[in-house]
């Protein structure tokens, strides 16, 4: 969905992984999949809204991790493949 809406240039899915965490006073364990979406900072709010609209968790893990450096070609490819067409 993120790629179709041009909110991410690439999404990698890792898993299943096992997560253990405290939720509402209880220790939980769940089989989950981690998704890494390659996008740009200005699209964060739209990305978060889109994930929340389809995710089954009340509070899914959604983190923005800054890119300190990257190859000019790859970062350019991301820019070309997100946002408005044209």
WOJONOR-V755084 format. One record per run of one state. SS is the DSSP state (a for helix, b for strand, c for the rest). FROM is the first residue (numbers start at 1). LEN is the number of residues. If there is no record, write none. Layout:
# WOJONOR-V755084
SS/FROM/LEN
SS/FROM/LEN
This chain:
# WOJONOR-V755084
c/1/9
b/10/14
c/24/2
b/26/13
c/39/2
a/41/14
c/55/17
a/72/9
c/81/6
